[in-house]
Amino acid sequence: MSKLHRPFGTLSDDADPVRLTPDSAGWTYTGLRVLGLAPGETRVVHTGEYEAFVLPLSGSATVRVDGQAFELRGRDSVFTRVTDFAYVPREAEVEVSARDGLEVALPMARCTRRLEPKYGPAEDVPVEVRGAGQATRQVTNFGVPGVWDHADKLNACELITPGGNWSSYPPHKHDEASECEVVNEEIYYFRIAGRDGVTPSREGFGLHRTYTGDGELDEDVAVRDHDVFLVPRGYHGPCVAAPGYPMYYLNVLAGPAPERSMAFCDDPAHGWVRDTWAAQDPDPRCPVTSHEGRVQ
C-alpha cells in the first residue's frame, strides 16, 4: 500500500475522521484534523505548537478562543457554499460547538509566532476560476498569502473540480528553494460528491498522481471521499474527477521559508499546456459556489 495515500479509516479514531500530525506524516510542519460533532456537542482542542484554521465542511459552528467567540455560518456541504472560517493561534484552548451537527477541518502548521485569533467572513473570500476547457476548476483562496496574511506558516485553499475535469495541472512541485519555488509540505484532503453532485459519498472516486523526475516516487491512485494524500516532494497532478462525481480537495501547505509562499515550478515537460488556455473557453460549470450559495 502507498505510504503517501491514506485512505479513509487509516487516519481516523472514534471521534475524528482524520487525525494527521507532522510526526505521523513523517515530516515537520503540516497537519490536519477533521472533527465530527453531534448536534449540541462541544469539543475542546489544544493547539500546542500549531496554528490552525477552523473550517466548517458541513454544518455551522461557534468557536471560542482567548476570550473571543466567532459564529461560523458554515454550509450544507463543501459543494454548496463558500464558508466562514476562523484562525486560531498556537498554545490555545479552542472550544468548537455544533448547532445541528458539524464536520469541521482544522488544517494546521507547526509555527513559532503566536498571533491573535481572527474571524474570516465568507464574503471576503476570493473565488477564482482557473484553467480552461477540461482543466477548468474553482479555487477558493481563503487562506493564501496576499489574501489572508494573518498566519505564521500556514497556507490553505479549497478546490472544486467538476466531474470529468482535471485540476492540479500541469503537474508542479515545491520541494526546493529556487527562482520559481519554495519548500512546502502539502496535504490533499478529498471529498467526492455522489450522484446528486452535492452530498459527499464513497460511491464516487477520482484519480491523483505524484511522481519525481528520478522515478523514486511514481504513484497513481484512486481517491475517494475522506481520503488523504501526502506530498512530501516531487511533481503532483493531475487530480482527475471521474465523470459524474465532482471532486473537492482541501490543500494544506507549510514549510521552512521565512515568509509564507505557495510558489511552485511546473514540470517542464507539461508546462506548455498553460499557454493553450488563452485560446479555450472556461468550463461554464465554474464557479460552482460563492458565499451566497451554489452558482450553478
Short mmCIF file of the C-alpha atoms (twelve columns), coordinates in Angstrom:
data_MODEL
# 
_entry.id   MODEL 
# 
loop_
_atom_site.group_PDB 
_atom_site.id 
_atom_site.type_symbol 
_atom_site.label_atom_id 
_atom_site.label_alt_id 
_atom_site.label_comp_id 
_atom_site.label_asym_id 
_atom_site.label_seq_id 
_atom_site.Cartn_x 
_atom_site.Cartn_y 
_atom_site.Cartn_z 
_atom_site.pdbx_PDB_model_num 
ATOM 1   C CA . MET A 1   0.000   0.000  0.000   1 
ATOM 2   C CA . SER A 2   1.159   3.542  -0.728  1 
ATOM 3   C CA . LYS A 3   2.707   5.374  2.216   1 
ATOM 4   C CA . LEU A 4   1.519   8.673  0.749   1 
ATOM 5   C CA . HIS A 5   -2.113  7.710  0.124   1 
ATOM 6   C CA . ARG A 6   -4.022  7.417  3.397   1 
ATOM 7   C CA . PRO A 7   -7.499  6.010  2.630   1 
ATOM 8   C CA . PHE A 8   -10.446 6.831  4.853   1 
ATOM 9   C CA . GLY A 9   -10.226 4.899  8.104   1 
ATOM 10  C CA . THR A 10  -6.442  4.736  8.286   1 
ATOM 11  C CA . LEU A 11  -6.170  8.149  9.986   1 
ATOM 12  C CA . SER A 12  -9.390  8.117  11.975  1 
ATOM 13  C CA . ASP A 13  -10.392 7.343  15.541  1 
ATOM 14  C CA . ASP A 14  -13.768 7.178  17.271  1 
ATOM 15  C CA . ALA A 15  -14.279 10.957 17.148  1 
ATOM 16  C CA . ASP A 16  -12.200 12.267 14.243  1 
ATOM 17  C CA . PRO A 17  -12.493 11.176 10.591  1 
ATOM 18  C CA . VAL A 18  -8.914  12.468 10.069  1 
ATOM 19  C CA . ARG A 19  -6.148  12.921 12.620  1 
ATOM 20  C CA . LEU A 20  -2.798  13.640 10.973  1 
ATOM 21  C CA . THR A 21  0.158   15.295 12.690  1 
ATOM 22  C CA . PRO A 22  3.508   16.194 11.139  1 
ATOM 23  C CA . ASP A 23  5.035   13.346 13.134  1 
ATOM 24  C CA . SER A 24  2.560   10.765 11.825  1 
ATOM 25  C CA . ALA A 25  3.028   12.137 8.302   1 
ATOM 26  C CA . GLY A 26  6.796   11.738 8.611   1 
ATOM 27  C CA . TRP A 27  7.658   15.376 8.066   1 
ATOM 28  C CA . THR A 28  7.992   18.632 10.023  1 
ATOM 29  C CA . TYR A 29  5.307   21.283 9.538   1 
ATOM 30  C CA . THR A 30  1.929   20.327 8.094   1 
ATOM 31  C CA . GLY A 31  -1.028  18.570 9.723   1 
ATOM 32  C CA . LEU A 32  -4.794  18.148 9.518   1 
ATOM 33  C CA . ARG A 33  -7.632  17.164 11.810  1 
ATOM 34  C CA . VAL A 34  -11.243 16.644 10.798  1 
ATOM 35  C CA . LEU A 35  -13.711 16.561 13.689  1 
ATOM 36  C CA . GLY A 36  -17.228 15.163 13.685  1 
ATOM 37  C CA . LEU A 37  -19.606 16.687 16.252  1 
ATOM 38  C CA . ALA A 38  -23.148 15.642 17.100  1 
ATOM 39  C CA . PRO A 39  -25.886 18.299 17.431  1 
ATOM 40  C CA . GLY A 40  -25.202 20.425 20.505  1 
ATOM 41  C CA . GLU A 41  -21.798 18.849 21.137  1 
ATOM 42  C CA . THR A 42  -18.728 20.867 22.136  1 
ATOM 43  C CA . ARG A 43  -15.167 19.687 21.575  1 
ATOM 44  C CA . VAL A 44  -12.045 21.224 23.124  1 
ATOM 45  C CA . VAL A 45  -8.854  21.304 21.041  1 
ATOM 46  C CA . HIS A 46  -5.469  22.310 22.439  1 
ATOM 47  C CA . THR A 47  -3.381  23.665 19.579  1 
ATOM 48  C CA . GLY A 48  0.012   23.235 21.281  1 
ATOM 49  C CA . GLU A 49  2.787   24.204 18.869  1 
ATOM 50  C CA . TYR A 50  0.401   24.504 15.901  1 
ATOM 51  C CA . GLU A 51  -1.612  27.354 14.407  1 
ATOM 52  C CA . ALA A 52  -4.800  26.313 12.615  1 
ATOM 53  C CA . PHE A 53  -7.838  27.340 10.640  1 
ATOM 54  C CA . VAL A 54  -11.279 26.204 11.789  1 
ATOM 55  C CA . LEU A 55  -13.110 25.474 8.531   1 
ATOM 56  C CA . PRO A 56  -16.651 24.028 8.538   1 
ATOM 57  C CA . LEU A 57  -17.141 21.297 5.947   1 
ATOM 58  C CA . SER A 58  -20.801 20.770 6.816   1 
ATOM 59  C CA . GLY A 59  -22.859 22.475 9.484   1 
ATOM 60  C CA . SER A 60  -22.334 25.677 11.456  1 
ATOM 61  C CA . ALA A 61  -20.077 26.265 14.442  1 
ATOM 62  C CA . THR A 62  -19.306 28.541 17.347  1 
ATOM 63  C CA . VAL A 63  -15.593 28.894 18.047  1 
ATOM 64  C CA . ARG A 64  -14.383 30.237 21.398  1 
ATOM 65  C CA . VAL A 65  -10.708 31.048 21.934  1 
ATOM 66  C CA . ASP A 66  -8.772  33.568 24.039  1 
ATOM 67  C CA . GLY A 67  -11.990 35.090 25.380  1 
ATOM 68  C CA . GLN A 68  -13.443 35.679 21.913  1 
ATOM 69  C CA . ALA A 69  -16.371 33.940 20.189  1 
ATOM 70  C CA . PHE A 70  -16.782 33.553 16.420  1 
ATOM 71  C CA . GLU A 71  -20.019 32.416 14.802  1 
ATOM 72  C CA . LEU A 72  -19.271 30.441 11.635  1 
ATOM 73  C CA . ARG A 73  -22.318 30.123 9.411   1 
ATOM 74  C CA . GLY A 74  -20.895 27.111 7.582   1 
ATOM 75  C CA . ARG A 75  -22.660 25.221 4.799   1 
ATOM 76  C CA . ASP A 76  -24.608 22.071 3.971   1 
ATOM 77  C CA . SER A 77  -21.593 20.557 2.195   1 
ATOM 78  C CA . VAL A 78  -18.355 21.679 0.582   1 
ATOM 79  C CA . PHE A 79  -20.214 21.673 -2.742  1 
ATOM 80  C CA . THR A 80  -22.902 24.174 -1.691  1 
ATOM 81  C CA . ARG A 81  -21.222 27.335 -0.397  1 
ATOM 82  C CA . VAL A 82  -18.030 29.159 0.466   1 
ATOM 83  C CA . THR A 83  -17.858 29.185 4.262   1 
ATOM 84  C CA . ASP A 84  -16.834 31.469 7.085   1 
ATOM 85  C CA . PHE A 85  -13.736 30.323 8.977   1 
ATOM 86  C CA . ALA A 86  -11.549 31.278 11.913  1 
ATOM 87  C CA . TYR A 87  -7.821  31.428 12.579  1 
ATOM 88  C CA . VAL A 88  -6.659  30.132 15.946  1 
ATOM 89  C CA . PRO A 89  -3.106  30.501 17.286  1 
ATOM 90  C CA . ARG A 90  -0.638  28.102 18.808  1 
ATOM 91  C CA . GLU A 91  -0.790  27.471 22.561  1 
ATOM 92  C CA . ALA A 92  -4.553  27.988 22.660  1 
ATOM 93  C CA . GLU A 93  -7.545  26.168 24.106  1 
ATOM 94  C CA . VAL A 94  -10.207 26.191 21.422  1 
ATOM 95  C CA . GLU A 95  -13.857 25.268 22.007  1 
ATOM 96  C CA . VAL A 96  -15.768 24.208 18.894  1 
ATOM 97  C CA . SER A 97  -19.540 23.858 19.351  1 
ATOM 98  C CA . ALA A 98  -22.020 22.397 16.876  1 
ATOM 99  C CA . ARG A 99  -25.554 23.589 16.366  1 
ATOM 100 C CA . ASP A 100 -27.263 20.881 14.301  1 
ATOM 101 C CA . GLY A 101 -24.282 18.605 13.714  1 
ATOM 102 C CA . LEU A 102 -20.901 19.560 12.348  1 
ATOM 103 C CA . GLU A 103 -17.958 18.286 10.378  1 
ATOM 104 C CA . VAL A 104 -15.049 20.695 10.616  1 
ATOM 105 C CA . ALA A 105 -11.493 20.680 9.251   1 
ATOM 106 C CA . LEU A 106 -8.527  22.041 11.170  1 
ATOM 107 C CA . PRO A 107 -5.658  22.479 8.713   1 
ATOM 108 C CA . MET A 108 -2.612  23.250 10.847  1 
ATOM 109 C CA . ALA A 109 1.068   24.113 10.757  1 
ATOM 110 C CA . ARG A 110 3.852   23.920 13.331  1 
ATOM 111 C CA . CYS A 111 4.974   27.505 13.929  1 
ATOM 112 C CA . THR A 112 6.891   29.747 16.324  1 
ATOM 113 C CA . ARG A 113 4.936   33.014 16.454  1 
ATOM 114 C CA . ARG A 114 1.698   33.331 18.408  1 
ATOM 115 C CA . LEU A 115 -0.776  35.596 16.650  1 
ATOM 116 C CA . GLU A 116 -4.231  36.732 17.749  1 
ATOM 117 C CA . PRO A 117 -7.360  34.744 16.832  1 
ATOM 118 C CA . LYS A 118 -9.216  36.167 13.854  1 
ATOM 119 C CA . TYR A 119 -12.529 35.686 12.042  1 
ATOM 120 C CA . GLY A 120 -12.683 35.215 8.259   1 
ATOM 121 C CA . PRO A 121 -16.061 36.108 6.707   1 
ATOM 122 C CA . ALA A 122 -17.139 34.121 3.660   1 
ATOM 123 C CA . GLU A 123 -17.975 37.256 1.686   1 
ATOM 124 C CA . ASP A 124 -14.310 38.300 1.782   1 
ATOM 125 C CA . VAL A 125 -13.018 35.007 0.330   1 
ATOM 126 C CA . PRO A 126 -11.952 35.294 -3.343  1 
ATOM 127 C CA . VAL A 127 -13.226 32.591 -5.690  1 
ATOM 128 C CA . GLU A 128 -11.018 32.052 -8.749  1 
ATOM 129 C CA . VAL A 129 -11.832 30.162 -11.930 1 
ATOM 130 C CA . ARG A 130 -8.517  28.648 -13.006 1 
ATOM 131 C CA . GLY A 131 -7.634  26.932 -16.273 1 
ATOM 132 C CA . ALA A 132 -9.826  26.373 -19.326 1 
ATOM 133 C CA . GLY A 133 -11.615 23.594 -21.157 1 
ATOM 134 C CA . GLN A 134 -11.346 20.287 -19.317 1 
ATOM 135 C CA . ALA A 135 -8.721  21.785 -17.000 1 
ATOM 136 C CA . THR A 136 -11.194 24.299 -15.532 1 
ATOM 137 C CA . ARG A 137 -11.623 24.286 -11.745 1 
ATOM 138 C CA . GLN A 138 -12.656 26.568 -8.889  1 
ATOM 139 C CA . VAL A 139 -10.038 27.725 -6.397  1 
ATOM 140 C CA . THR A 140 -11.343 29.178 -3.142  1 
ATOM 141 C CA . ASN A 141 -8.444  31.227 -1.793  1 
ATOM 142 C CA . PHE A 142 -9.447  31.635 1.841   1 
ATOM 143 C CA . GLY A 143 -6.036  31.127 3.485   1 
ATOM 144 C CA . VAL A 144 -3.377  32.008 0.928   1 
ATOM 145 C CA . PRO A 145 -0.667  34.700 1.070   1 
ATOM 146 C CA . GLY A 146 -1.841  38.041 -0.279  1 
ATOM 147 C CA . VAL A 147 -5.444  37.240 0.667   1 
ATOM 148 C CA . TRP A 148 -5.030  36.054 4.252   1 
ATOM 149 C CA . ASP A 149 -1.769  37.309 5.738   1 
ATOM 150 C CA . HIS A 150 -2.654  36.595 9.373   1 
ATOM 151 C CA . ALA A 151 -0.611  33.407 9.821   1 
ATOM 152 C CA . ASP A 152 2.967   32.430 10.583  1 
ATOM 153 C CA . LYS A 153 3.480   29.291 8.440   1 
ATOM 154 C CA . LEU A 154 0.034   28.036 7.432   1 
ATOM 155 C CA . ASN A 155 -1.329  28.185 3.867   1 
ATOM 156 C CA . ALA A 156 -4.621  26.642 2.769   1 
ATOM 157 C CA . CYS A 157 -7.130  26.769 -0.072  1 
ATOM 158 C CA . GLU A 158 -10.072 24.738 -1.397  1 
ATOM 159 C CA . LEU A 159 -10.638 23.447 -4.925  1 
ATOM 160 C CA . ILE A 160 -13.731 22.112 -6.668  1 
ATOM 161 C CA . THR A 161 -13.270 20.200 -9.923  1 
ATOM 162 C CA . PRO A 162 -16.413 19.413 -11.966 1 
ATOM 163 C CA . GLY A 163 -16.912 15.803 -12.970 1 
ATOM 164 C CA . GLY A 164 -14.686 14.847 -15.904 1 
ATOM 165 C CA . ASN A 165 -12.249 17.738 -15.422 1 
ATOM 166 C CA . TRP A 166 -8.591  17.843 -14.432 1 
ATOM 167 C CA . SER A 167 -7.038  20.039 -11.740 1 
ATOM 168 C CA . SER A 168 -3.606  20.438 -10.142 1 
ATOM 169 C CA . TYR A 169 -2.488  20.535 -13.746 1 
ATOM 170 C CA . PRO A 170 0.062   20.973 -15.243 1 
ATOM 171 C CA . PRO A 171 1.968   18.892 -12.665 1 
ATOM 172 C CA . HIS A 172 4.063   21.101 -10.400 1 
ATOM 173 C CA . LYS A 173 6.372   20.865 -7.394  1 
ATOM 174 C CA . HIS A 174 7.621   22.890 -4.431  1 
ATOM 175 C CA . ASP A 175 10.365  20.866 -2.798  1 
ATOM 176 C CA . GLU A 176 13.434  23.107 -3.103  1 
ATOM 177 C CA . ALA A 177 14.328  26.787 -2.824  1 
ATOM 178 C CA . SER A 178 14.816  28.111 -6.366  1 
ATOM 179 C CA . GLU A 179 13.878  31.031 -8.580  1 
ATOM 180 C CA . CYS A 180 10.336  29.742 -9.025  1 
ATOM 181 C CA . GLU A 181 9.541   27.699 -5.914  1 
ATOM 182 C CA . VAL A 182 9.808   27.376 -2.155  1 
ATOM 183 C CA . VAL A 183 9.810   24.255 0.014   1 
ATOM 184 C CA . ASN A 184 6.342   23.245 1.229   1 
ATOM 185 C CA . GLU A 185 4.899   20.003 2.588   1 
ATOM 186 C CA . GLU A 186 1.388   19.575 1.204   1 
ATOM 187 C CA . ILE A 187 -1.737  17.662 2.183   1 
ATOM 188 C CA . TYR A 188 -4.608  16.879 -0.168  1 
ATOM 189 C CA . TYR A 189 -7.838  16.080 1.667   1 
ATOM 190 C CA . PHE A 190 -10.535 14.843 -0.717  1 
ATOM 191 C CA . ARG A 191 -14.320 14.982 -0.656  1 
ATOM 192 C CA . ILE A 192 -16.128 13.364 -3.570  1 
ATOM 193 C CA . ALA A 193 -19.757 14.177 -4.357  1 
ATOM 194 C CA . GLY A 194 -22.242 11.422 -5.058  1 
ATOM 195 C CA . ARG A 195 -24.822 11.255 -7.813  1 
ATOM 196 C CA . ASP A 196 -26.567 14.470 -6.765  1 
ATOM 197 C CA . GLY A 197 -23.329 16.443 -7.178  1 
ATOM 198 C CA . VAL A 198 -23.689 17.880 -3.677  1 
ATOM 199 C CA . THR A 199 -23.652 15.192 -0.997  1 
ATOM 200 C CA . PRO A 200 -20.246 13.583 -0.298  1 
ATOM 201 C CA . SER A 201 -20.275 9.837  -0.872  1 
ATOM 202 C CA . ARG A 202 -17.824 6.941  -1.009  1 
ATOM 203 C CA . GLU A 203 -19.591 5.809  -4.181  1 
ATOM 204 C CA . GLY A 204 -17.674 8.216  -6.408  1 
ATOM 205 C CA . PHE A 205 -13.948 8.465  -6.996  1 
ATOM 206 C CA . GLY A 206 -11.179 10.468 -8.601  1 
ATOM 207 C CA . LEU A 207 -7.544  9.960  -9.549  1 
ATOM 208 C CA . HIS A 208 -4.371  11.560 -8.204  1 
ATOM 209 C CA . ARG A 209 -0.771  11.412 -9.421  1 
ATOM 210 C CA . THR A 210 2.518   12.250 -7.638  1 
ATOM 211 C CA . TYR A 211 5.976   11.498 -9.052  1 
ATOM 212 C CA . THR A 212 9.600   12.591 -9.115  1 
ATOM 213 C CA . GLY A 213 11.847  13.063 -12.113 1 
ATOM 214 C CA . ASP A 214 14.129  10.241 -10.995 1 
ATOM 215 C CA . GLY A 215 11.214  7.813  -10.650 1 
ATOM 216 C CA . GLU A 216 11.729  7.223  -6.922  1 
ATOM 217 C CA . LEU A 217 8.144   8.400  -6.385  1 
ATOM 218 C CA . ASP A 218 5.638   7.297  -9.008  1 
ATOM 219 C CA . GLU A 219 2.125   6.948  -7.642  1 
ATOM 220 C CA . ASP A 220 -1.202  6.872  -9.442  1 
ATOM 221 C CA . VAL A 221 -4.071  6.208  -7.057  1 
ATOM 222 C CA . ALA A 222 -7.842  6.230  -6.959  1 
ATOM 223 C CA . VAL A 223 -9.094  8.547  -4.213  1 
ATOM 224 C CA . ARG A 224 -12.498 8.506  -2.551  1 
ATOM 225 C CA . ASP A 225 -14.384 10.634 -0.070  1 
ATOM 226 C CA . HIS A 226 -12.359 11.459 3.080   1 
ATOM 227 C CA . ASP A 227 -9.071  10.135 1.626   1 
ATOM 228 C CA . VAL A 228 -5.807  11.987 2.290   1 
ATOM 229 C CA . PHE A 229 -2.741  12.153 0.076   1 
ATOM 230 C CA . LEU A 230 0.625   13.437 1.318   1 
ATOM 231 C CA . VAL A 231 3.043   15.281 -0.965  1 
ATOM 232 C CA . PRO A 232 6.461   15.484 0.707   1 
ATOM 233 C CA . ARG A 233 8.235   16.244 -2.588  1 
ATOM 234 C CA . GLY A 234 8.006   15.757 -6.317  1 
ATOM 235 C CA . TYR A 235 5.564   16.789 -9.011  1 
ATOM 236 C CA . HIS A 236 1.892   16.378 -8.211  1 
ATOM 237 C CA . GLY A 237 -1.022  16.429 -10.570 1 
ATOM 238 C CA . PRO A 238 -3.290  15.880 -12.142 1 
ATOM 239 C CA . CYS A 239 -6.242  15.328 -9.862  1 
ATOM 240 C CA . VAL A 240 -8.979  13.977 -12.108 1 
ATOM 241 C CA . ALA A 241 -12.659 13.986 -11.160 1 
ATOM 242 C CA . ALA A 242 -14.417 10.948 -12.612 1 
ATOM 243 C CA . PRO A 243 -17.350 11.902 -14.869 1 
ATOM 244 C CA . GLY A 244 -20.470 12.273 -12.742 1 
ATOM 245 C CA . TYR A 245 -18.558 12.837 -9.491  1 
ATOM 246 C CA . PRO A 246 -17.393 16.379 -8.681  1 
ATOM 247 C CA . MET A 247 -14.196 16.465 -6.630  1 
ATOM 248 C CA . TYR A 248 -13.304 18.772 -3.745  1 
ATOM 249 C CA . TYR A 249 -9.972  18.924 -2.024  1 
ATOM 250 C CA . LEU A 250 -8.517  20.995 0.755   1 
ATOM 251 C CA . ASN A 251 -4.846  21.851 0.226   1 
ATOM 252 C CA . VAL A 252 -2.743  22.486 3.337   1 
ATOM 253 C CA . LEU A 253 0.836   23.713 2.902   1 
ATOM 254 C CA . ALA A 254 3.630   24.798 5.241   1 
ATOM 255 C CA . GLY A 255 7.394   24.802 5.153   1 
ATOM 256 C CA . PRO A 256 10.614  26.336 6.407   1 
ATOM 257 C CA . ALA A 257 10.643  29.534 4.308   1 
ATOM 258 C CA . PRO A 258 10.764  32.671 6.499   1 
ATOM 259 C CA . GLU A 259 7.847   34.182 4.556   1 
ATOM 260 C CA . ARG A 260 4.669   32.276 3.664   1 
ATOM 261 C CA . SER A 261 4.573   31.387 -0.022  1 
ATOM 262 C CA . MET A 262 2.901   28.871 -2.318  1 
ATOM 263 C CA . ALA A 263 5.365   29.359 -5.198  1 
ATOM 264 C CA . PHE A 264 5.907   26.311 -7.423  1 
ATOM 265 C CA . CYS A 265 7.595   25.116 -10.616 1 
ATOM 266 C CA . ASP A 266 5.729   23.293 -13.390 1 
ATOM 267 C CA . ASP A 267 7.072   20.046 -14.776 1 
ATOM 268 C CA . PRO A 268 8.900   21.417 -17.849 1 
ATOM 269 C CA . ALA A 269 7.552   18.514 -19.919 1 
ATOM 270 C CA . HIS A 270 3.977   19.744 -19.442 1 
ATOM 271 C CA . GLY A 271 4.131   23.441 -18.544 1 
ATOM 272 C CA . TRP A 272 3.337   24.402 -22.151 1 
ATOM 273 C CA . VAL A 273 -0.275  23.384 -21.525 1 
ATOM 274 C CA . ARG A 274 -0.875  26.631 -19.602 1 
ATOM 275 C CA . ASP A 275 -0.249  28.584 -22.792 1 
ATOM 276 C CA . THR A 276 -3.142  26.826 -24.531 1 
ATOM 277 C CA . TRP A 277 -5.761  28.090 -22.074 1 
ATOM 278 C CA . ALA A 278 -5.926  31.554 -23.631 1 
ATOM 279 C CA . ALA A 279 -7.454  30.016 -26.775 1 
ATOM 280 C CA . GLN A 280 -10.059 27.960 -24.857 1 
ATOM 281 C CA . ASP A 281 -13.239 28.891 -23.027 1 
ATOM 282 C CA . PRO A 282 -13.543 28.054 -19.336 1 
ATOM 283 C CA . ASP A 283 -15.963 25.281 -18.414 1 
ATOM 284 C CA . PRO A 284 -19.282 27.072 -17.752 1 
ATOM 285 C CA . ARG A 285 -19.839 24.857 -14.688 1 
ATOM 286 C CA . CYS A 286 -17.299 27.037 -12.843 1 
ATOM 287 C CA . PRO A 287 -17.546 28.758 -10.490 1 
ATOM 288 C CA . VAL A 288 -19.584 26.184 -8.604  1 
ATOM 289 C CA . THR A 289 -20.101 28.111 -5.350  1 
ATOM 290 C CA . SER A 290 -19.846 31.554 -3.787  1 
ATOM 291 C CA . HIS A 291 -20.506 32.950 -0.312  1 
ATOM 292 C CA . GLU A 292 -24.179 33.194 -1.325  1 
ATOM 293 C CA . GLY A 293 -24.508 29.520 -2.246  1 
ATOM 294 C CA . ARG A 294 -24.350 27.398 -5.390  1 
ATOM 295 C CA . VAL A 295 -23.806 29.359 -8.591  1 
ATOM 296 C CA . GLN A 296 -24.845 26.582 -10.962 1 
# 
